[in-house]
């Protein structure tokens, strides 16, 4: 198969979710938000990567319906929609 040939998938969204979850930082975010709604600052402390990278991951995760964001006063809280158990 030629390197630039696009492979057609029946479930492109699932494929994109799997690709994203394959990132250890993203997986860690899903783990720590399983049972808790965490503020972004709390996620940054736990995952130990830059806030901008966390926000980028969260944006992609929200688009793929992997997390739920809620506004709590001046804070945004994040909770995983995935069951990793």
C-alpha positions in Angstrom: 0.0 0.0 0.0 1.4 3.4 -0.9 2.4 5.5 2.2 -0.1 8.4 1.4 -3.1 6.1 0.8 -5.9 6.9 3.2 -7.5 3.9 4.9 -11.2 4.2 5.2 -12.6 3.1 8.6 -16.2 2.4 9.7 -15.6 4.0 13.1 -13.2 6.9 12.7 -14.3 8.4 16.0 -13.4 5.3 18.0 -10.1 5.1 16.2 -9.4 8.8 17.2 -10.4 8.0 20.9 -8.0 5.1 21.0 -5.2 7.2 19.5 -5.7 9.9 22.1 -6.0 7.5 25.0 -2.7 5.9 23.9 -1.0 9.0 25.3 0.1 8.4 28.9 -0.8 11.9 30.0 -4.3 11.6 28.6 -4.8 8.2 30.2 -3.6 9.6 33.6 -6.2 12.4 33.3 -8.9 9.8 32.7 -7.7 7.8 35.7 -7.6 10.7 38.2 -10.9 12.1 37.1 -12.8 8.7 37.3 -14.3 9.4 40.6 -13.6 13.1 41.2 -14.4 16.4 39.4 -10.9 18.0 39.5 -9.9 21.6 38.7 -7.4 22.1 35.9 -4.8 23.2 38.5 -5.3 19.9 40.3 -4.8 18.0 37.1 -1.6 19.9 36.3 -0.2 19.0 39.7 -1.1 15.3 39.3 0.0 14.8 35.7 3.1 17.0 36.0 3.0 18.5 32.5 2.5 22.1 31.4 -0.9 23.7 31.8 -1.1 24.5 28.1 -0.5 20.9 27.2 -3.2 19.8 29.7 -5.7 22.3 28.2 -4.9 21.0 24.7 -5.5 17.4 25.9 -8.7 18.4 27.6 -10.0 20.2 24.5 -9.4 17.1 22.4 -10.8 14.8 25.0 -14.0 17.0 25.3 -14.4 16.9 21.5 -14.3 13.1 21.6 -16.8 13.0 24.5 -14.3 11.4 26.9 -14.7 14.0 29.6 -17.3 16.3 31.0 -16.4 19.9 31.9 -18.5 21.9 34.4 -18.2 25.4 35.7 -17.9 25.8 39.5 -17.8 29.5 40.3 -14.6 30.7 38.6 -13.2 27.2 38.1 -13.6 24.6 35.5 -13.9 21.0 36.8 -13.3 17.9 34.7 -14.7 14.4 35.1 -14.0 11.4 33.0 -17.0 9.9 31.1 -15.0 6.6 30.6 -15.1 3.6 32.9 -11.5 2.3 33.1 -12.3 -0.5 35.5 
